[in-house]
Amino acid sequence: MAATVEVWAPDGIGEIAGGADLATLVLAHLEPVTGDIVVIASKVVSKAEGRVVQGPVASSVADETRRPVARAGSVPIVRSRLGITHAMAGIDTSNVASGSHALLPRDPDASAERIRLEVHRRIGATIGVLISDTAGRAWRIGQTQIAIGAAGLVLTQAHSGRPDGYGNTLERTLPCVADELCAAAELASGKTERRPIMRIRGRADLVCVAGARGAQANALNRSPREDLFGFGAREAVLRAVAANPSDLAGFAGPADAGELAAALEEVIPAIVLVVRGNEMLTLRLPADPTVAATTRALVGLVAYAHGWLADAEASGAAVTPAGCVTLVRTTP
């Protein structure tokens, strides 16, 4: 037996104007049937929905940013209002008229769902729809395509608990098939060849039954509590030193008491833990006032990076014994 996945990216789409009927384009150029997966470049959706604007790009980046993450030279990398970590908040100046820039669709999941429903209404075909955009990866050179909008599809396939070919039990295997499909589609579409809508055939098993909405792509974004790389390496140090409570969400939520205690002992081997609880730690500072002040500052820095606050910053902290510092776990 053999498995085949076919990607079809036709020429002849032409320029997309505001108000364009994307379902009509899909039907005219892709001729989808039940079980097909349609992948549409986000730029096309943005153009059709009137999300191409003029004016300062920096202003649009600020409007689309939920919080900064890092900088690559002059390029800001941010967590956008869609919850995606993107360079320039996903704003793009390519493939648009000079002086213009494209914002990401306002609600890519809703855009995908409208196209899916309209295709089904017109021809009765049950398809899946993905809205695809370009994104970098923290540990890899170059960019790839990811799904920022989805409708009618299984987006991840959990293999945890299944045996592999050698009888070993898989524990954390969770392929993001939505992103894999988008990346495969771009191999046929290219970047500048004006083939912005694609059809994938051969993975009907991922398409939901008629009437089922399926998972939404925004569910693929890690929550702030699960995001272990909420800031770039430099930015994490600077934010921890500044210790602004509004930045705590970038540090993956509060660690448990044992993890914080272990970190403190690694950074300050001579630190003495006086009281330990699930929500509070009290530590004895050195007797020398100068050393105590330095140690207290270091304790506060390590605590903040783990989602805890020193007693001076923590609201409602218990009375701290003389010569000690109390750390309080923040609310997730």
N, C-alpha and C positions, 0 to 999 in steps of 0.2 A: 504494500500500500504506500501511497505518497500523498503528501499534503501540498496544496497549491493555494497561494494567495495572490490575487491579481489586482494591480492598481492601474486605473485608467484615468489619465489627466488630459482631456482634450484641448486642442487649440481652438481659437475663434471665439473666446468669451467676450473680448472687447472691453472697453472702458466701462466701469460701473458708475452710474450717476446716482445722486440722492433719490431715494424713493424707489429704486429698482426692486423688482419682484424676484427675490432669490429663488423661490420655489419654481418659478417659470424657467429660470436659467438651469436649475437642476434637472427638470424634466426634459428640456430641449437638448441638453448637451450630454447628459449621463444616462438617460433612459433606465432609471432604477427599477429593480424588481424587489419583491419581498426577500429580506435577508441581506440586502446590500447595505453598506455603510458609506455615507456621504461625508467627505471632509471638505470644509470650506475655510479658506484663509481669512483670518480675522480682519485684514485690511478691506476685503470685499464687503464684509458685514458692516464695518465702520462707514464705508462710503455709502452704502445703501441706506444706512440709518442716519446719515447726516452728521457723522462724527468727525469729519475733516474740517479743521478750523484754521484761521489765520491768527497771527499775533505772536507774542513772545513764547517760545517753547518752555522757558523756565517757569513761567506763570502757570501753564497747563500742568507741568510736572508737579508743582506745589499743590494744585487743586486735586490731582489724582493720587496724591501720596497720603497713606495712612501714617507711616512713620519711616524715617531714614534707617538704612541698614549699613551701608558702606559707601565708599567712593572709589572708583577706578580712575585715577587722574581727575579730570574735570567731569566725569560721568557719574551722576548719583545713582546708586542702587537702592531701591526702596521697596517696602511692602505697600502695594497699591491698595486702593479702595476695594479691589476685587479679592484681596487677601493673597495675591501672588507676589513673590519677590522678583522684581524686574528691574533691569536697567532703564532709567528714564521713565519709570512707571508704565512701561509698555508703549510709550508715545514714539511714533516713528515718522521720519521725514522722507523716507524712500517711497517710490511709486506713488507720489502725490505731486501736484503742481508746485512749482517753486514758490517759496514763501508760506506754504501750508504745512500742516502736520496732522496726522491721524491719531485720535484718541482710541483706546480700545472700546469695543461695544459697551453700552451702559450695563446690559445684563446678558452676557453671552449664553447662559443656560436658557433663558427665555427666548433668545433669538433662535437657538437650535430647535427648541420645542415648536416654535411657530412654523418653521420650515418642515419639520417632521409631520406635523398635523396637516399642513396644507398639501403635502405630497400624498398623504393617505387619503385625504378628502377627494382629491382630483382623480387618482388612478387606483386607489385601494391598496397600494403597496405598503407593507410594514417595513420601514427602514430605520436605521440609526443615523444620527447626525452628530458630527463633531465640529466645533469651531477651533481652529488651530492657530497657534502663535509661536513666535521664536523666543527662546529663553536660553540663558547660559546655565552652567552648572558650577557649583562652588569648587569642585575638585578636578574638573576636566577642562581642557582647552576647547574653544569653539562653542557653537550653539547647536541646539536641536529644536525640534518642534514639540510642543506640549498641547494638551487639550485644555482650553480655557472655557469651553462651553460644550455641553453634551445633552443629548436627549435620546431615549429609547435604547440605551446600551448598558451592558455590564462594563464597568470601567476598570475594575481590578479583579484578579482571579486568585483567591486564597488557596494556597497549597499546604498550609500548615496542617500537620496531622497525617498527611498522606505519605506513603512510602516512596522512596526513589527506586531506581532500577537495582540497587544493591540491598534493599530492605531497610535503609536508614529512614527514620522519620523526619520529614521536613518540619522545621520549627518556625521560620520567619519569612518564608518565600511568598511574596505578594507582588507579582508582576503588575505594573500599571499598563494594562493593555491599551488604554485610551491614548496614552502618550506614545506607545510603540506604533499604533496605527497612524497617528499624525506624522511621526518621523518617517515611516515607510511611505506615506503619501507624498511627502516632499521629494523623495527620490525620483518620482515621476514628474512632479509639477515644476521643480526648479525654483529659483528665486526671482528671475527676471524674464521668464519665458511667457508670462501672461497666461498661466494655466491655474487659476486660483480655486477651481472646484474639482474635486477628485472623487472617484468611486472605487471602493474596495470591495472585492467579491471573494468569497472563500471563508469568511468567518461569520456565517449566519448564526453560529452558536452564541455569539455575543449580542445579538439583536433581541430585544425584549419582544414578548408577544404583543399582538395588537392591543392598543389601549393602555399599555403599561408605560409610565413615564420614564422609568429607569433612574439611575443615580445621576446627580448633577455634578458637573466638573468642580464646582467650588468646594465640594466635599473632599477633593484631593489635596487641598491646601492644608498643611499641618496647622494645628491650632498653636497660638503663642506658647502654651504650656508644653507642647511637644517639639517645638522648634529649638533644637540645640545650637543653632547658628543664627540666632536672631540679630546679631551684630557681626560686622567684620572684625577681624582680630584686633586691629588698631582701635576701631570704634568701641569695642567691648571694654578695652582698658580705659579709654577716655570717659566713657559713660559711667563705669564703675567708680572712677575717681570723683566725677562730678556728683554721683549719688543722687540724681534727681528721681524722686519717687515715680514720676511719669514714665521713666525708662525701664522700670522693673519688668514690664511685659516682654522686653527683648532678651531676658535671661532665662527663658524657658520655665518660668514659674518657680515657686519656692521649693528648694530641696528638702529632704527630710533631715531630721536632727543628726542622725548618724553620718550622713554624707557631709554635712557642714562641719561637724566635729573632726572628721578625718581630714578635711581640707585645712582646717585651722592648725591641726597638729603637724601637717606636712609643711606649712608655710612658717609656723612659729613653734618649733619643736618643744620649747620650754614652757608653753602655755599650760596652765592648770585649770581643768574643768571642775568647777565647784558644784554646780547643779545642772542636771540634764533632764529635759522633758521633751515631749513631742513638739511643743510650741515655744519653748523657751530654753535658752542656755545661759548660764552665768559662769564667767571666767575670772580668775584672779590675775590682776595685773602686777608687774614687777614693782618692788618697793621704791626703786629710784624714780623720782618724778619725771625726769626727762625720758628715761626708757619707757616708763608707763605711758606717757603721752604718745610716743612713737608706736608702741604696741597697740594702744587703743585705736589709733588711726588705721593701722594695718588690719586689725580685727574687723573694724567697721567696713573696710574695703572688701575683704573676703566674704563677710556676711552679706553685703549688698549684692555681690555677684551671685550669691546662692538664694536670693530672694528673702533675706532676713534684714532687719534693721537694728542698729544699736539703740540702747534705751533712750538716748537723747532725742532720737528721731522717731522712735516708736510710740504710738499713741496707746495709753493705757498700760504701759509696762509696769511690772511690780517694782517696788522700791529696791534699788540695787545696793547691796552691802558696800561699805567703804572699801576702796581699793579694788573694786571689781567692775566688770562691764557686763551688762545683760543684753542678750540678743533675742529678738522676738520675731517669730515667723510671720510673714505677711500673708494676707488672704489671697488665694489663687485668683 
